[in-house]
Amino acid sequence: MKLDELVRPNILSLKAYSSARDEYTGDQAVMLDANENPFTSEVNRYPDPYQRTLKHEIAKIKGVEPSQIFLGNGSDEAIDLLFRIFCEPGEDNIVITEPTYGMYEVSAGINDVEIKKASLKEDFGLKANRVIDQVDANTKLIFLCSPNNPSGNLLDSPEVMRVIEAFDGIVVVDEAYIDFAETTSLVQKISQFENLVILQTFSKAWGMAGVRLGMAFANANIISYFNKVKPPYNINSLTQTYALEQLAKREQVGEQIVAIKAERKRLEDELSKFDFVKKLYHSDSNFILVKFDDANRMYNYLVEKRIIVRDRSKVRFGENCLRITVGTDAENILLINALSALEQ
């Protein structure tokens, strides 16, 4: 199916808002076009609406073209825009795996789009046929989270590729945690598959959760629709400047990733020693899904110790499971010591 056949008709005919910074992109001039406060500060001028400098630097790191990058207010903005671009409210549907990141379902609800669910295997592996079997004539998007949240595991690559190859709509692979996995991103596949969108984020490995900056990678035609629908200045000047500064610290970020992975292994080794830990699920992320004999009791106990984890007991296959983020060396010691006290 051609891309234009997937896009909502009103989006195809939409005339995007043209901002002052669309019409003039230079900065060596007397700027009297945008009704800004003329007194100079770091933020008195509107930001670049297309984040050109930042995208140029990201493109060099990711091995893509700037035209293949969309930057959003977290990955959640990209998720919401996918619904607005491709899904007709009250008519179209999406397919998600279960369990997975909850924002796909929330965004579908906000946009009045039906959700169809394909269960992962009990070990949280992906079966492509289960996903494909949910597809009908009105399915526009399939979301695959890899490494998956809340289970932490990479989805089986051959199964992911089967879904991409079999589906005529848009396949969205959310790689928020890919930097912690022992594998490469699927970003390089966007030139091969016109229906593929990859989501990544600066919130995890890059340590910028408070900045709210997400990335979507896709062919330039899809990105052009993101740019058409997004608010004119969706990424502010402070965010763009800070992100550029962090990109210049790639070696430091790489060292932090190595440290987090080492701490993850240490946590896995220590947690496996406790009798009340019934199972540790394999993690390719910066967290571990842990099955306890009584997750509710354990959660409340840790809260008393001022250690906050995430209760995932109500998600599919998550009974008695807590999701534990890998912390610093000191934080992880506090967790292990608190758990050790229960067995004394």
C-alpha atoms as one frame of an Amber mdcrd trajectory, in Angstrom:
protein
   0.000   0.000   0.000   1.259   3.491  -0.858   1.963   5.874   2.017  -0.614
   8.427   0.847  -3.279   5.710   1.007  -2.509   5.208   4.705  -2.596   8.892
   5.664  -5.916  10.380   6.777  -7.509  12.414   3.934  -7.772  15.565   6.084
  -4.029  15.356   6.812  -3.247  14.938   3.121  -5.137  18.143   2.346  -3.982
  20.013   5.453  -2.070  23.230   4.885   0.533  23.321   7.645   0.962  26.453
   9.732   3.792  28.579   8.386   5.718  30.259  11.178   7.983  33.278  10.905
  10.983  30.954  11.175   9.719  28.912   8.224   9.776  31.988   6.022  13.176
  33.284   7.148  15.807  31.008   8.693  18.788  33.347   9.027  19.829  35.220
  12.156  22.001  38.105  10.891  19.200  40.605  10.397  16.892  43.041  12.141
  14.176  40.594  13.219  10.815  42.382  13.086   8.722  39.509  11.720   7.610
  37.389  14.708   6.353  39.850  17.347   9.093  38.788  19.769  10.480  40.846
  22.642  13.460  42.593  20.978  15.651  42.752  24.099  18.287  40.076  23.742
  18.399  37.083  26.065  18.983  33.355  25.606  15.321  32.792  24.817  13.768
  35.974  23.434  13.681  34.542  19.898  11.581  31.609  18.698  13.560  28.369
  18.290  14.319  26.638  15.014  11.019  24.803  14.343  12.855  21.918  12.661
  15.849  21.687  15.036  18.245  21.636  12.078  21.526  21.872  14.009  20.485
  19.242  16.521  19.235  16.873  13.835  22.505  17.272  11.947  24.444  16.049
  14.986  22.008  13.198  15.700  22.184  12.130  12.051  25.963  11.752  12.271
  25.649   9.521  15.347  22.779   7.390  14.029  23.987   7.086  10.434  20.845
   8.557   8.883  19.900  11.752   7.049  18.495  14.745   8.974  15.392  14.456
   6.780  14.788  11.020   8.336  14.533  12.399  11.893  11.598  13.820  13.836
  12.162  15.264  17.303   9.291  15.435  19.745   8.398  16.374  23.308   9.377
  12.902  24.469   8.560   9.829  22.384   4.969  10.308  23.534   4.533  13.214
  21.101   5.668  11.026  18.206   3.250   8.296  19.327   0.350  10.746  19.444
   1.216  12.193  16.022   1.235   8.708  14.489  -2.417   8.373  15.511  -3.286
  11.818  14.174  -1.581  11.177  10.843  -2.713   7.634  10.085  -5.779   6.686
  12.153  -9.309   7.829  11.381 -11.093   8.230  14.762 -13.900   5.759  15.331
 -12.935   3.775  12.239  -9.328   2.559  12.218  -7.508   0.326  14.706  -4.015
  -0.517  15.910  -2.385  -3.739  17.102  -0.210  -3.847  20.209   1.421  -6.733
  22.007   0.509  -7.597  25.571   2.079  -6.628  27.927   3.750  -3.506  26.587
   4.267   0.219  27.190   0.960   1.662  28.350   1.090   4.930  26.408   0.127
   3.238  23.131  -3.230   2.313  24.632  -3.705   5.728  26.242  -2.981   7.547
  22.977  -5.361   5.240  21.128  -8.086   6.076  23.649  -7.471   9.809  23.356
  -7.706   9.580  19.562 -10.761   7.264  19.590  -8.910   4.431  17.880  -9.711
   0.765  18.542  -6.991  -1.372  20.140  -6.415  -5.004  19.189  -4.057  -7.026
  21.375  -1.733  -9.900  20.525  -0.336 -11.730  23.522   3.382 -12.263  23.864
   4.539 -15.725  24.921   4.791 -16.434  28.647   8.528 -15.719  28.444   7.603
 -12.399  26.771   8.870 -13.544  23.372   7.173 -12.385  20.181   5.163 -14.607
  17.851   4.671 -12.741  14.575   1.621 -14.820  13.605  -0.247 -13.701  16.712
   0.266 -10.072  15.688  -0.532 -10.588  12.010  -3.690 -12.554  12.863  -5.101
  -9.441  14.576  -4.738  -7.302  11.438  -7.816  -6.387   9.400  -8.634  -3.900
   6.650  -8.776  -1.001   9.119  -5.467  -1.692  10.905  -3.111   1.235  10.367
  -0.405   0.851  13.028   1.392  -2.000  14.798   3.454  -1.137  17.873   6.361
  -3.380  18.939   8.415  -2.373  21.981  11.938  -3.823  21.900  13.458  -4.075
  24.466   9.982  -4.497  25.846   8.544  -2.612  28.788   7.793  -3.992  31.390
   9.568  -7.287  30.693  12.939  -5.837  29.647  13.728  -8.305  26.864  14.482
  -7.734  23.214  11.781  -9.091  20.937  12.962 -11.868  18.631  14.496 -10.121
  15.617  13.323 -12.620  12.947   9.764 -12.331  14.314   9.932  -8.536  14.258
  11.106  -8.639  10.637   8.251 -10.990   9.735   5.752  -8.444  11.028   7.409
  -5.586   9.108   7.468  -7.596   5.890   3.907  -8.944   6.205   2.052  -5.747
   7.153   0.991  -3.121   4.611   0.528  -0.445   7.282   3.002   1.297   9.562
   5.117  -0.777  11.963   6.436   1.227  14.914   9.385  -0.322  16.776   9.946
   1.454  20.081  13.641   1.234  21.005  13.630   3.416  24.123  16.006   0.972
  25.867  18.098  -0.151  22.890  21.331   1.391  24.250  21.384  -1.190  27.052
  21.026  -4.191  24.717  23.774  -6.273  23.142  22.472  -5.661  19.641  22.215
  -2.947  17.033  19.236  -0.727  16.390  16.854  -1.250  13.483  17.340   2.396
  12.493  19.388   1.355   9.464  16.342  -0.562   8.158  14.270   2.585   7.554
  15.736   2.991   4.074  14.824  -0.604   3.269  11.264  -0.566   4.614   9.046
   2.416   3.809   6.517   1.378   6.471   8.992   1.320   9.374   9.164   3.928
  12.137  11.758   3.624  14.919  11.255   5.441  18.225  14.155   6.275  20.521
  14.605   8.688  23.409  17.062  10.835  25.306  15.310   9.938  28.586  17.096
   6.663  29.364  20.728   6.131  28.381  21.324   9.834  27.740  20.103  10.783
  31.221  17.731  13.489  29.991  14.309  12.361  31.244  13.572  15.814  32.633
  14.328  17.484  29.302  11.604  15.545  27.416  13.154  14.844  24.038  12.216
  11.885  21.883  13.258  10.777  18.408  11.440   9.127  15.538  13.336   7.767
  12.540  11.580   6.959   9.263  11.775   7.659   5.559  11.614  11.332   4.634
   7.995  11.086   3.411   6.729   9.930   6.807   8.837  12.558   8.578   7.303
  15.238   6.344   3.875  14.338   7.731   5.193  14.559  11.305   6.448  18.058
  10.502   3.146  18.984   8.877   1.043  18.040  11.910   3.286  18.971  14.844
   2.975  22.323  16.682   5.230  24.954  15.058   7.759  25.185  17.904   7.438
  21.826  19.643  11.070  21.718  20.860  12.150  24.789  22.804  15.515  26.553
  22.550  16.749  25.406  25.973  16.106  21.763  25.107  17.887  22.061  21.772
  20.916  23.730  23.359  21.139  21.251  26.226  20.800  18.247  23.912  23.633
  19.537  21.734  25.817  19.860  24.823  25.040  16.280  25.843  25.761  14.942
  22.367  29.255  16.336  22.781  29.653  14.110  25.870  29.115  10.790  24.126
  32.102   9.158  25.811  30.701   9.960  29.263  27.295   8.562  28.269  28.984
   5.420  26.984  30.776   4.983  30.309  27.484   5.337  32.163  25.864   2.681
  29.966  28.734   0.283  30.735  28.328   0.996  34.460  24.552   0.445  34.353
  24.976  -2.883  32.560  27.560  -3.992  35.124  25.217  -3.001  37.954  22.384
  -4.866  36.240  24.470  -8.049  36.263  25.347  -7.512  39.933  21.696  -6.998
  40.845  20.713 -10.150  38.970  23.381 -12.138  40.840  22.354 -10.774  44.243
  18.600 -11.030  43.718  18.877 -14.653  42.599  20.160 -15.585  46.085  16.909
 -14.713  47.894  14.370 -17.463  48.571  11.467 -15.037  48.124  12.622 -14.236
  44.577  10.915 -16.799  42.368  12.121 -15.684  38.953  14.326 -13.104  37.258
  13.370 -12.306  33.687  16.195 -11.706  31.228  16.810  -7.990  30.731  18.250
  -6.094  27.777  17.274  -2.791  29.386  18.139  -0.695  32.443  15.614  -2.483
  34.653  14.831  -6.006  35.789  11.414  -7.648  36.087  11.431  -9.768  39.238
   8.798 -12.286  40.381   8.425 -12.514  44.172   6.433 -14.865  46.339   4.316
 -11.870  47.396   4.899  -8.709  45.344   2.418  -6.584  47.290   4.129  -7.335
  50.608   7.534  -6.682  49.065   6.444  -3.412  47.468   5.049  -2.067  50.737
   8.116  -3.182  52.646  10.409  -1.349  50.242   8.257   1.781  50.431   8.719
   1.700  54.213  12.450   1.638  53.527  11.986   4.600  51.150  12.957   2.474
  48.146  10.467   2.895  45.316  10.022   0.247  42.642   7.157  -0.342  40.166
   4.425  -2.897  40.831   3.637  -4.707  37.573   1.430  -7.421  39.097  -1.637
  -6.436  37.069  -0.104  -6.701  33.594  -0.377  -9.909  31.559   2.030 -12.589
  32.878   3.152 -10.103  35.542   1.543 -11.681  38.608   3.680 -10.978  41.706
   6.198  -9.047  39.614   8.011  -5.839  40.510  10.015  -3.823  38.003  13.281
  -2.622  39.506  15.331   0.079  37.799  19.099  -0.367  37.939  20.384   2.411
  40.176  23.807   3.620  41.177  26.192   1.405  43.125  25.063   3.040  46.386
  21.351   2.759  45.553  21.653  -0.889  44.592  23.489  -1.663  47.845  20.629
  -0.082  49.795  18.147  -2.268  47.931  20.107  -5.484  48.481  20.693  -4.679
  52.156  16.982  -3.997  52.657  16.065  -7.312  51.063  18.774  -9.135  53.003
  17.253  -7.913  56.257  14.074  -9.852  55.437  15.957 -13.166  55.488  17.773
 -12.578  58.764
